Amino acid sequence: MEGFLIISITGLFSFITGLMLLKRENRLFDNSKFTIAKVVKYYEYESVEDNTTFKQTMYTMAVEYTLMDGTLIHAREQSGSSGKKYPVGTEIEILYSGEKPDMFIVKGDHSRKVAFIGMIIFGILLMALSVYVAFNN
């Protein structure tokens, strides 16, 4: 019974969190603006898994771009990656948030939305599993 409760709560938490993050992402980029940004730097950090000695170097891209009103923005990407996506100095197409202009996504990159949808699906599957287990015991 305790396992059923843990699976149910984990599934519900994953579902609600994924839904809230996806809704926020859609709101932030609903009225996004297109521009060209220049990759200016990568911030490097180490990702360490709990209770292990496994370390992985992660990178967060920083870009500069100009808003329609002429304001220069220096912003970091919202997610990190295990490799440098573009060489420093490369110009890339981005969409920046009309609500928070320092938040941007690379044009055509849907990885954040895919991750949030994955969380929602994972939550639904865990909740379905807990209902299945509850009715078959």
PEQUINOR-V705262 format. One record per residue. N is the residue number from 1. RES is the residue in one letter. PSI is psi in whole degrees, -180 to 180 (* if undefined). OMEGA is omega in degrees with one decimal (NA if undefined). Layout:
# PEQUINOR-V705262
N_RES_PSI_OMEGA / N_RES_PSI_OMEGA
This chain:
# PEQUINOR-V705262
1_M_-38_-179.7 / 2_E_-40_177.8 / 3_G_-39_177.5 / 4_F_-44_-179.3 / 5_L_-42_179.1 / 6_I_-45_179.4 / 7_I_-43_179.8 / 8_S_-48_-178.2 / 9_I_-42_178.0 / 10_T_-44_178.5 / 11_G_-45_179.4 / 12_L_-43_178.8 / 13_F_-46_179.5 / 14_S_-43_179.9 / 15_F_-51_-177.4 / 16_I_-44_179.5 / 17_T_-47_178.5 / 18_G_-41_179.0 / 19_L_-45_-179.7 / 20_M_-42_179.5 / 21_L_-40_178.0 / 22_L_-42_178.1 / 23_K_-43_178.5 / 24_R_-45_179.7 / 25_E_-45_179.0 / 26_N_-40_179.3 / 27_R_-45_-177.3 / 28_L_-35_-175.8 / 29_F_15_178.6 / 30_D_-45_179.5 / 31_N_50_-176.7 / 32_S_157_-180.0 / 33_K_143_180.0 / 34_F_139_173.2 / 35_T_175_175.3 / 36_I_133_178.3 / 37_A_156_178.0 / 38_K_129_176.5 / 39_V_121_-175.5 / 40_V_-20_-174.5 / 41_K_160_168.7 / 42_Y_133_172.9 / 43_Y_131_-175.7 / 44_E_138_176.6 / 45_Y_162_-179.8 / 46_E_133_175.4 / 47_S_122_-178.7 / 48_V_125_177.2 / 49_E_145_179.6 / 50_D_138_174.9 / 51_N_26_176.3 / 52_T_169_175.4 / 53_T_6_179.9 / 54_F_124_178.5 / 55_K_140_177.0 / 56_Q_133_177.7 / 57_T_129_180.0 / 58_M_154_-178.2 / 59_Y_140_173.3 / 60_T_123_-176.8 / 61_M_140_173.7 / 62_A_138_-178.8 / 63_V_163_172.1 / 64_E_140_176.5 / 65_Y_162_-177.6 / 66_T_131_177.0 / 67_L_170_179.4 / 68_M_-29_-179.7 / 69_D_3_177.3 / 70_G_-3_179.9 / 71_T_129_176.8 / 72_L_128_-179.6 / 73_I_133_171.2 / 74_H_114_-174.0 / 75_A_150_174.3 / 76_R_148_173.8 / 77_E_149_-175.8 / 78_Q_-14_-180.0 / 79_S_157_178.7 / 80_G_170_177.1 / 81_S_164_-177.9 / 82_S_-5_177.8 / 83_G_164_176.9 / 84_K_119_-173.8 / 85_K_-41_-176.7 / 86_Y_145_176.4 / 87_P_149_175.3 / 88_V_136_-177.8 / 89_G_-14_-179.8 / 90_T_140_174.0 / 91_E_131_-178.3 / 92_I_155_176.6 / 93_E_130_179.8 / 94_I_164_168.6 / 95_L_127_177.1 / 96_Y_153_-176.3 / 97_S_132_173.9 / 98_G_-27_-179.8 / 99_E_-42_179.3 / 100_K_89_-173.2 / 101_P_-17_178.2 / 102_D_3_174.6 / 103_M_129_-177.6 / 104_F_162_170.3 / 105_I_147_176.1 / 106_V_134_-177.7 / 107_K_129_179.4 / 108_G_-6_179.4 / 109_D_112_-178.3 / 110_H_18_-173.7 / 111_S_-36_179.0 / 112_R_-45_178.8 / 113_K_-39_178.4 / 114_V_-41_178.7 / 115_A_-42_179.9 / 116_F_-41_177.1 / 117_I_-37_176.0 / 118_G_-40_177.0 / 119_M_-42_179.8 / 120_I_-47_-179.7 / 121_I_-43_177.7 / 122_F_-44_178.6 / 123_G_-44_178.4 / 124_I_-43_180.0 / 125_L_-41_177.6 / 126_L_-41_178.4 / 127_M_-40_178.0 / 128_A_-41_178.0 / 129_L_-43_-179.0 / 130_S_-36_176.1 / 131_V_-42_178.4 / 132_Y_-47_-179.6 / 133_V_-41_-178.6 / 134_A_-40_-177.8 / 135_F_-15_-178.6 / 136_N_14_175.5 / 137_N_*_NA
